[in-house]
């Protein structure tokens, strides 16, 4: 599974880790994140992420 990087703050979404603090289970691919999911660091939208 691909990692995605926030272009605004550099946060890396790693699907193996998920985002448990925001209800995203480990093993969740970036493409499966809800459309309203935002970067946990800066609040950027999914559109602000690029594949690493």
CHARMM internal coordinates of N, CA and C (Angstrom, degrees):
IC EDIT
DIST 1 N 1 CA 1.4518
DIST 1 CA 1 C 1.5354
ANGL 1 N 1 CA 1 C 109.51
DIST 1 C 2 N 1.3178
ANGL 1 CA 1 C 2 N 115.18
DIHE 1 N 1 CA 1 C 2 N 140.26
DIST 2 N 2 CA 1.4576
ANGL 1 C 2 N 2 CA 121.10
DIHE 1 CA 1 C 2 N 2 CA -176.03
DIST 2 CA 2 C 1.5222
ANGL 2 N 2 CA 2 C 111.99
DIHE 1 C 2 N 2 CA 2 C -81.14
DIST 2 C 3 N 1.3320
ANGL 2 CA 2 C 3 N 114.73
DIHE 2 N 2 CA 2 C 3 N 144.32
DIST 3 N 3 CA 1.4547
ANGL 2 C 3 N 3 CA 121.41
DIHE 2 CA 2 C 3 N 3 CA 171.97
DIST 3 CA 3 C 1.5273
ANGL 3 N 3 CA 3 C 107.86
DIHE 2 C 3 N 3 CA 3 C -89.53
DIST 3 C 4 N 1.3218
ANGL 3 CA 3 C 4 N 116.05
DIHE 3 N 3 CA 3 C 4 N 150.41
DIST 4 N 4 CA 1.4595
ANGL 3 C 4 N 4 CA 121.80
DIHE 3 CA 3 C 4 N 4 CA 178.67
DIST 4 CA 4 C 1.5128
ANGL 4 N 4 CA 4 C 109.36
DIHE 3 C 4 N 4 CA 4 C -126.23
DIST 4 C 5 N 1.3511
ANGL 4 CA 4 C 5 N 116.18
DIHE 4 N 4 CA 4 C 5 N 141.46
DIST 5 N 5 CA 1.4618
ANGL 4 C 5 N 5 CA 122.36
DIHE 4 CA 4 C 5 N 5 CA -175.60
DIST 5 CA 5 C 1.5242
ANGL 5 N 5 CA 5 C 110.34
DIHE 4 C 5 N 5 CA 5 C -112.82
DIST 5 C 6 N 1.3239
ANGL 5 CA 5 C 6 N 116.15
DIHE 5 N 5 CA 5 C 6 N 132.56
DIST 6 N 6 CA 1.4593
ANGL 5 C 6 N 6 CA 121.33
DIHE 5 CA 5 C 6 N 6 CA 174.00
DIST 6 CA 6 C 1.5300
ANGL 6 N 6 CA 6 C 108.10
DIHE 5 C 6 N 6 CA 6 C -70.42
DIST 6 C 7 N 1.3248
ANGL 6 CA 6 C 7 N 116.12
DIHE 6 N 6 CA 6 C 7 N 123.47
DIST 7 N 7 CA 1.4647
ANGL 6 C 7 N 7 CA 120.85
DIHE 6 CA 6 C 7 N 7 CA -178.37
DIST 7 CA 7 C 1.5201
ANGL 7 N 7 CA 7 C 112.75
DIHE 6 C 7 N 7 CA 7 C -74.82
DIST 7 C 8 N 1.3344
ANGL 7 CA 7 C 8 N 117.49
DIHE 7 N 7 CA 7 C 8 N -11.68
DIST 8 N 8 CA 1.4630
ANGL 7 C 8 N 8 CA 120.09
DIHE 7 CA 7 C 8 N 8 CA -179.48
DIST 8 CA 8 C 1.5227
ANGL 8 N 8 CA 8 C 112.88
DIHE 7 C 8 N 8 CA 8 C -91.87
DIST 8 C 9 N 1.3547
ANGL 8 CA 8 C 9 N 117.32
DIHE 8 N 8 CA 8 C 9 N -39.76
DIST 9 N 9 CA 1.4718
ANGL 8 C 9 N 9 CA 118.76
DIHE 8 CA 8 C 9 N 9 CA -174.73
DIST 9 CA 9 C 1.5322
ANGL 9 N 9 CA 9 C 114.38
DIHE 8 C 9 N 9 CA 9 C -124.91
DIST 9 C 10 N 1.3516
ANGL 9 CA 9 C 10 N 117.15
DIHE 9 N 9 CA 9 C 10 N -11.21
DIST 10 N 10 CA 1.4584
ANGL 9 C 10 N 10 CA 119.41
DIHE 9 CA 9 C 10 N 10 CA 178.35
DIST 10 CA 10 C 1.5158
ANGL 10 N 10 CA 10 C 115.15
DIHE 9 C 10 N 10 CA 10 C 91.84
DIST 10 C 11 N 1.3418
ANGL 10 CA 10 C 11 N 117.89
DIHE 10 N 10 CA 10 C 11 N 0.21
DIST 11 N 11 CA 1.4683
ANGL 10 C 11 N 11 CA 120.44
DIHE 10 CA 10 C 11 N 11 CA 176.81
DIST 11 CA 11 C 1.5232
ANGL 11 N 11 CA 11 C 109.52
DIHE 10 C 11 N 11 CA 11 C -58.96
DIST 11 C 12 N 1.3336
ANGL 11 CA 11 C 12 N 116.47
DIHE 11 N 11 CA 11 C 12 N 136.63
DIST 12 N 12 CA 1.4579
ANGL 11 C 12 N 12 CA 121.32
DIHE 11 CA 11 C 12 N 12 CA 178.19
DIST 12 CA 12 C 1.5218
ANGL 12 N 12 CA 12 C 108.99
DIHE 11 C 12 N 12 CA 12 C -107.39
DIST 12 C 13 N 1.3477
ANGL 12 CA 12 C 13 N 116.08
DIHE 12 N 12 CA 12 C 13 N 120.55
DIST 13 N 13 CA 1.4635
ANGL 12 C 13 N 13 CA 120.18
DIHE 12 CA 12 C 13 N 13 CA 172.73
DIST 13 CA 13 C 1.5184
ANGL 13 N 13 CA 13 C 107.50
DIHE 12 C 13 N 13 CA 13 C -84.91
DIST 13 C 14 N 1.3403
ANGL 13 CA 13 C 14 N 115.92
DIHE 13 N 13 CA 13 C 14 N 115.97
DIST 14 N 14 CA 1.4617
ANGL 13 C 14 N 14 CA 122.99
DIHE 13 CA 13 C 14 N 14 CA 178.20
DIST 14 CA 14 C 1.5179
ANGL 14 N 14 CA 14 C 107.92
DIHE 13 C 14 N 14 CA 14 C -106.32
DIST 14 C 15 N 1.3526
ANGL 14 CA 14 C 15 N 117.78
DIHE 14 N 14 CA 14 C 15 N 112.12
DIST 15 N 15 CA 1.4639
ANGL 14 C 15 N 15 CA 119.85
DIHE 14 CA 14 C 15 N 15 CA -177.02
DIST 15 CA 15 C 1.5291
ANGL 15 N 15 CA 15 C 113.56
DIHE 14 C 15 N 15 CA 15 C -61.01
DIST 15 C 16 N 1.3188
ANGL 15 CA 15 C 16 N 117.79
DIHE 15 N 15 CA 15 C 16 N -24.02
DIST 16 N 16 CA 1.4667
ANGL 15 C 16 N 16 CA 119.52
DIHE 15 CA 15 C 16 N 16 CA 177.91
DIST 16 CA 16 C 1.5245
ANGL 16 N 16 CA 16 C 111.09
DIHE 15 C 16 N 16 CA 16 C -68.27
DIST 16 C 17 N 1.3364
ANGL 16 CA 16 C 17 N 116.56
DIHE 16 N 16 CA 16 C 17 N -27.90
DIST 17 N 17 CA 1.4647
ANGL 16 C 17 N 17 CA 121.50
DIHE 16 CA 16 C 17 N 17 CA 179.58
DIST 17 CA 17 C 1.5228
ANGL 17 N 17 CA 17 C 112.22
DIHE 16 C 17 N 17 CA 17 C -95.73
DIST 17 C 18 N 1.3476
ANGL 17 CA 17 C 18 N 116.55
DIHE 17 N 17 CA 17 C 18 N -29.04
DIST 18 N 18 CA 1.4567
ANGL 17 C 18 N 18 CA 120.33
DIHE 17 CA 17 C 18 N 18 CA -174.86
DIST 18 CA 18 C 1.5162
ANGL 18 N 18 CA 18 C 110.47
DIHE 17 C 18 N 18 CA 18 C 68.01
DIST 18 C 19 N 1.3108
ANGL 18 CA 18 C 19 N 116.48
DIHE 18 N 18 CA 18 C 19 N -154.12
DIST 19 N 19 CA 1.4657
ANGL 18 C 19 N 19 CA 123.70
DIHE 18 CA 18 C 19 N 19 CA 176.99
DIST 19 CA 19 C 1.5247
ANGL 19 N 19 CA 19 C 107.14
DIHE 18 C 19 N 19 CA 19 C -141.84
DIST 19 C 20 N 1.3463
ANGL 19 CA 19 C 20 N 116.45
DIHE 19 N 19 CA 19 C 20 N 68.13
DIST 20 N 20 CA 1.4629
ANGL 19 C 20 N 20 CA 120.14
DIHE 19 CA 19 C 20 N 20 CA -172.61
DIST 20 CA 20 C 1.5272
ANGL 20 N 20 CA 20 C 114.58
DIHE 19 C 20 N 20 CA 20 C -58.01
DIST 20 C 21 N 1.3378
ANGL 20 CA 20 C 21 N 117.72
DIHE 20 N 20 CA 20 C 21 N -29.27
DIST 21 N 21 CA 1.4663
ANGL 20 C 21 N 21 CA 120.28
DIHE 20 CA 20 C 21 N 21 CA 179.06
DIST 21 CA 21 C 1.5273
ANGL 21 N 21 CA 21 C 111.48
DIHE 20 C 21 N 21 CA 21 C -64.21
DIST 21 C 22 N 1.3427
ANGL 21 CA 21 C 22 N 116.10
DIHE 21 N 21 CA 21 C 22 N -21.14
DIST 22 N 22 CA 1.4656
ANGL 21 C 22 N 22 CA 121.07
DIHE 21 CA 21 C 22 N 22 CA -179.26
DIST 22 CA 22 C 1.5282
ANGL 22 N 22 CA 22 C 111.96
DIHE 21 C 22 N 22 CA 22 C -117.66
DIST 22 C 23 N 1.3342
ANGL 22 CA 22 C 23 N 116.52
DIHE 22 N 22 CA 22 C 23 N 22.73
DIST 23 N 23 CA 1.4598
ANGL 22 C 23 N 23 CA 121.23
DIHE 22 CA 22 C 23 N 23 CA 172.85
DIST 23 CA 23 C 1.5209
ANGL 23 N 23 CA 23 C 115.72
DIHE 22 C 23 N 23 CA 23 C 81.14
DIST 23 C 24 N 1.3435
ANGL 23 CA 23 C 24 N 117.57
DIHE 23 N 23 CA 23 C 24 N 14.40
DIST 24 N 24 CA 1.4627
ANGL 23 C 24 N 24 CA 120.86
DIHE 23 CA 23 C 24 N 24 CA 179.47
DIST 24 CA 24 C 1.5319
ANGL 24 N 24 CA 24 C 108.25
DIHE 23 C 24 N 24 CA 24 C -101.98
DIST 24 C 25 N 1.3275
ANGL 24 CA 24 C 25 N 115.18
DIHE 24 N 24 CA 24 C 25 N 115.84
DIST 25 N 25 CA 1.4648
ANGL 24 C 25 N 25 CA 120.65
DIHE 24 CA 24 C 25 N 25 CA -175.19
DIST 25 CA 25 C 1.5258
ANGL 25 N 25 CA 25 C 111.84
DIHE 24 C 25 N 25 CA 25 C -71.80
DIST 25 C 26 N 1.3495
ANGL 25 CA 25 C 26 N 116.94
DIHE 25 N 25 CA 25 C 26 N 148.47
DIST 26 N 26 CA 1.4628
ANGL 25 C 26 N 26 CA 119.56
DIHE 25 CA 25 C 26 N 26 CA 171.86
DIST 26 CA 26 C 1.5268
ANGL 26 N 26 CA 26 C 109.97
DIHE 25 C 26 N 26 CA 26 C -54.84
DIST 26 C 27 N 1.3276
ANGL 26 CA 26 C 27 N 115.67
DIHE 26 N 26 CA 26 C 27 N 143.03
DIST 27 N 27 CA 1.4539
ANGL 26 C 27 N 27 CA 120.78
DIHE 26 CA 26 C 27 N 27 CA -179.11
DIST 27 CA 27 C 1.5190
ANGL 27 N 27 CA 27 C 113.56
DIHE 26 C 27 N 27 CA 27 C 91.98
DIST 27 C 28 N 1.3409
ANGL 27 CA 27 C 28 N 117.82
DIHE 27 N 27 CA 27 C 28 N 3.98
DIST 28 N 28 CA 1.4646
ANGL 27 C 28 N 28 CA 121.45
DIHE 27 CA 27 C 28 N 28 CA -179.84
DIST 28 CA 28 C 1.5295
ANGL 28 N 28 CA 28 C 109.87
DIHE 27 C 28 N 28 CA 28 C -87.33
DIST 28 C 29 N 1.3369
ANGL 28 CA 28 C 29 N 118.40
DIHE 28 N 28 CA 28 C 29 N 115.21
DIST 29 N 29 CA 1.4670
ANGL 28 C 29 N 29 CA 119.90
DIHE 28 CA 28 C 29 N 29 CA 177.75
DIST 29 CA 29 C 1.5273
ANGL 29 N 29 CA 29 C 111.25
DIHE 28 C 29 N 29 CA 29 C -65.21
DIST 29 C 30 N 1.3279
ANGL 29 CA 29 C 30 N 115.78
DIHE 29 N 29 CA 29 C 30 N 151.48
DIST 30 N 30 CA 1.4658
ANGL 29 C 30 N 30 CA 120.79
DIHE 29 CA 29 C 30 N 30 CA 180.00
DIST 30 CA 30 C 1.5244
ANGL 30 N 30 CA 30 C 111.33
DIHE 29 C 30 N 30 CA 30 C -53.73
DIST 30 C 31 N 1.3306
ANGL 30 CA 30 C 31 N 115.81
DIHE 30 N 30 CA 30 C 31 N -41.27
DIST 31 N 31 CA 1.4658
ANGL 30 C 31 N 31 CA 121.16
DIHE 30 CA 30 C 31 N 31 CA -178.21
DIST 31 CA 31 C 1.5277
ANGL 31 N 31 CA 31 C 112.31
DIHE 30 C 31 N 31 CA 31 C -62.51
DIST 31 C 32 N 1.3251
ANGL 31 CA 31 C 32 N 117.32
DIHE 31 N 31 CA 31 C 32 N -22.18
DIST 32 N 32 CA 1.4702
ANGL 31 C 32 N 32 CA 121.48
DIHE 31 CA 31 C 32 N 32 CA -178.51
DIST 32 CA 32 C 1.5234
ANGL 32 N 32 CA 32 C 113.54
DIHE 31 C 32 N 32 CA 32 C -93.48
DIST 32 C 33 N 1.3371
ANGL 32 CA 32 C 33 N 116.96
DIHE 32 N 32 CA 32 C 33 N -2.10
DIST 33 N 33 CA 1.4594
ANGL 32 C 33 N 33 CA 119.42
DIHE 32 CA 32 C 33 N 33 CA 177.98
DIST 33 CA 33 C 1.5238
ANGL 33 N 33 CA 33 C 109.00
DIHE 32 C 33 N 33 CA 33 C -65.91
DIST 33 C 34 N 1.3415
ANGL 33 CA 33 C 34 N 117.53
DIHE 33 N 33 CA 33 C 34 N 145.51
DIST 34 N 34 CA 1.4670
ANGL 33 C 34 N 34 CA 119.39
DIHE 33 CA 33 C 34 N 34 CA 177.56
DIST 34 CA 34 C 1.5295
ANGL 34 N 34 CA 34 C 110.60
DIHE 33 C 34 N 34 CA 34 C -59.63
DIST 34 C 35 N 1.3207
ANGL 34 CA 34 C 35 N 117.44
DIHE 34 N 34 CA 34 C 35 N 149.96
DIST 35 N 35 CA 1.4659
ANGL 34 C 35 N 35 CA 121.66
DIHE 34 CA 34 C 35 N 35 CA -178.90
DIST 35 CA 35 C 1.5283
ANGL 35 N 35 CA 35 C 111.72
DIHE 34 C 35 N 35 CA 35 C -60.61
DIST 35 C 36 N 1.3409
ANGL 35 CA 35 C 36 N 117.35
DIHE 35 N 35 CA 35 C 36 N -26.31
DIST 36 N 36 CA 1.4660
ANGL 35 C 36 N 36 CA 119.93
DIHE 35 CA 35 C 36 N 36 CA -178.02
DIST 36 CA 36 C 1.5339
ANGL 36 N 36 CA 36 C 112.61
DIHE 35 C 36 N 36 CA 36 C -90.99
DIST 36 C 37 N 1.3374
ANGL 36 CA 36 C 37 N 117.47
DIHE 36 N 36 CA 36 C 37 N 4.35
DIST 37 N 37 CA 1.4633
ANGL 36 C 37 N 37 CA 120.65
DIHE 36 CA 36 C 37 N 37 CA 176.39
DIST 37 CA 37 C 1.5215
ANGL 37 N 37 CA 37 C 108.97
DIHE 36 C 37 N 37 CA 37 C -65.72
DIST 37 C 38 N 1.3308
ANGL 37 CA 37 C 38 N 116.55
DIHE 37 N 37 CA 37 C 38 N 140.69
DIST 38 N 38 CA 1.4640
ANGL 37 C 38 N 38 CA 121.20
DIHE 37 CA 37 C 38 N 38 CA 177.88
DIST 38 CA 38 C 1.5241
ANGL 38 N 38 CA 38 C 109.74
DIHE 37 C 38 N 38 CA 38 C -129.57
DIST 38 C 39 N 1.3125
ANGL 38 CA 38 C 39 N 115.46
DIHE 38 N 38 CA 38 C 39 N 160.60
DIST 39 N 39 CA 1.4623
ANGL 38 C 39 N 39 CA 121.68
DIHE 38 CA 38 C 39 N 39 CA 177.34
DIST 39 CA 39 C 1.5256
ANGL 39 N 39 CA 39 C 108.87
DIHE 38 C 39 N 39 CA 39 C -56.06
DIST 39 C 40 N 1.3391
ANGL 39 CA 39 C 40 N 117.68
DIHE 39 N 39 CA 39 C 40 N 127.45
DIST 40 N 40 CA 1.4633
ANGL 39 C 40 N 40 CA 120.05
DIHE 39 CA 39 C 40 N 40 CA -178.46
DIST 40 CA 40 C 1.5292
ANGL 40 N 40 CA 40 C 113.25
DIHE 39 C 40 N 40 CA 40 C -69.62
DIST 40 C 41 N 1.3212
ANGL 40 CA 40 C 41 N 118.22
DIHE 40 N 40 CA 40 C 41 N -13.86
DIST 41 N 41 CA 1.4619
ANGL 40 C 41 N 41 CA 121.03
DIHE 40 CA 40 C 41 N 41 CA -179.45
DIST 41 CA 41 C 1.5284
ANGL 41 N 41 CA 41 C 111.38
DIHE 40 C 41 N 41 CA 41 C -92.36
DIST 41 C 42 N 1.3563
ANGL 41 CA 41 C 42 N 116.45
DIHE 41 N 41 CA 41 C 42 N -51.62
DIST 42 N 42 CA 1.4707
ANGL 41 C 42 N 42 CA 118.91
DIHE 41 CA 41 C 42 N 42 CA -172.42
DIST 42 CA 42 C 1.5312
ANGL 42 N 42 CA 42 C 114.32
DIHE 41 C 42 N 42 CA 42 C -117.54
DIST 42 C 43 N 1.3360
ANGL 42 CA 42 C 43 N 117.66
DIHE 42 N 42 CA 42 C 43 N -5.80
DIST 43 N 43 CA 1.4504
ANGL 42 C 43 N 43 CA 119.91
DIHE 42 CA 42 C 43 N 43 CA 177.73
DIST 43 CA 43 C 1.5251
ANGL 43 N 43 CA 43 C 114.90
DIHE 42 C 43 N 43 CA 43 C 83.29
DIST 43 C 44 N 1.3387
ANGL 43 CA 43 C 44 N 117.55
DIHE 43 N 43 CA 43 C 44 N 10.34
DIST 44 N 44 CA 1.4660
ANGL 43 C 44 N 44 CA 120.96
DIHE 43 CA 43 C 44 N 44 CA 179.30
DIST 44 CA 44 C 1.5287
ANGL 44 N 44 CA 44 C 110.20
DIHE 43 C 44 N 44 CA 44 C -67.03
DIST 44 C 45 N 1.3258
ANGL 44 CA 44 C 45 N 116.34
DIHE 44 N 44 CA 44 C 45 N 151.90
DIST 45 N 45 CA 1.4621
ANGL 44 C 45 N 45 CA 121.09
DIHE 44 CA 44 C 45 N 45 CA 179.94
DIST 45 CA 45 C 1.5298
ANGL 45 N 45 CA 45 C 110.79
DIHE 44 C 45 N 45 CA 45 C -79.91
DIST 45 C 46 N 1.3301
ANGL 45 CA 45 C 46 N 116.05
DIHE 45 N 45 CA 45 C 46 N 169.65
DIST 46 N 46 CA 1.4644
ANGL 45 C 46 N 46 CA 121.17
DIHE 45 CA 45 C 46 N 46 CA 178.21
DIST 46 CA 46 C 1.5274
ANGL 46 N 46 CA 46 C 111.76
DIHE 45 C 46 N 46 CA 46 C -57.70
DIST 46 C 47 N 1.3445
ANGL 46 CA 46 C 47 N 116.58
DIHE 46 N 46 CA 46 C 47 N -29.11
DIST 47 N 47 CA 1.4679
ANGL 46 C 47 N 47 CA 120.75
DIHE 46 CA 46 C 47 N 47 CA -179.89
DIST 47 CA 47 C 1.5262
ANGL 47 N 47 CA 47 C 112.36
DIHE 46 C 47 N 47 CA 47 C -64.65
DIST 47 C 48 N 1.3303
ANGL 47 CA 47 C 48 N 116.58
DIHE 47 N 47 CA 47 C 48 N -19.25
DIST 48 N 48 CA 1.4691
ANGL 47 C 48 N 48 CA 120.79
DIHE 47 CA 47 C 48 N 48 CA -179.15
DIST 48 CA 48 C 1.5179
ANGL 48 N 48 CA 48 C 112.71
DIHE 47 C 48 N 48 CA 48 C -89.79
DIST 48 C 49 N 1.3236
ANGL 48 CA 48 C 49 N 117.75
DIHE 48 N 48 CA 48 C 49 N 8.61
DIST 49 N 49 CA 1.4629
ANGL 48 C 49 N 49 CA 122.05
DIHE 48 CA 48 C 49 N 49 CA 178.82
DIST 49 CA 49 C 1.5198
ANGL 49 N 49 CA 49 C 110.63
DIHE 48 C 49 N 49 CA 49 C -105.16
DIST 49 C 50 N 1.3360
ANGL 49 CA 49 C 50 N 115.84
DIHE 49 N 49 CA 49 C 50 N 146.52
DIST 50 N 50 CA 1.4620
ANGL 49 C 50 N 50 CA 121.57
DIHE 49 CA 49 C 50 N 50 CA 174.39
DIST 50 CA 50 C 1.5200
ANGL 50 N 50 CA 50 C 108.99
DIHE 49 C 50 N 50 CA 50 C -129.05
DIST 50 C 51 N 1.3339
ANGL 50 CA 50 C 51 N 114.97
DIHE 50 N 50 CA 50 C 51 N 149.13
DIST 51 N 51 CA 1.4685
ANGL 50 C 51 N 51 CA 120.14
DIHE 50 CA 50 C 51 N 51 CA 178.41
DIST 51 CA 51 C 1.5112
ANGL 51 N 51 CA 51 C 108.98
DIHE 50 C 51 N 51 CA 51 C -61.45
DIST 51 C 52 N 1.3321
ANGL 51 CA 51 C 52 N 115.41
DIHE 51 N 51 CA 51 C 52 N 136.04
DIST 52 N 52 CA 1.4651
ANGL 51 C 52 N 52 CA 121.33
DIHE 51 CA 51 C 52 N 52 CA 179.65
DIST 52 CA 52 C 1.5129
ANGL 52 N 52 CA 52 C 110.96
DIHE 51 C 52 N 52 CA 52 C -72.94
END
COOR INIT
IC SEED 1 N 1 CA 1 C
IC BUILD
